[in-house]
C-alpha cells in the first residue's frame, strides 16, 4: 500500500505542472516585446522577438482554461497602457501563428473567448 501511495504522490507532483494554467508573469515576459506593435500608430509589423513570444504563448494555450488565463493576464496587463485593442487579434495573423484573441480591453469577457 505504501508503494502505491508513493507512486501516486510522485505522479501528481510530475503531472501538476502540466495541468497548471499558464503563469501571467511568463505570458507578459513572452509578449512584452509586442507593446510597440500594440500601441496606437505602432509599426505595421510586429518584431521577430514579439512573434516568437506570440508563438510561445500560443503553445501554452492547450485548453480553454489556458486561453482564458492568457486573456485575463493580457487584459490585466494592458489596463494602464495606451494601446489599440483592435491590434491584439492581428498579432497571430501578422506572426503566422494561430494565436487568436479578440480585441482585448477593460470590457472583454475572457470567459466568452474560447
Secondary structure as UniProt FT lines:
FT   HELIX           2..19
FT   HELIX           24..31
FT   HELIX           32..34
FT   HELIX           35..38
FT   TURN            40..41
FT   HELIX           48..60
FT   HELIX           64..78
FT   TURN            79..80
FT   HELIX           85..87
FT   TURN            88..89
FT   HELIX           90..95
FT   TURN            106..107
FT   HELIX           110..112
//
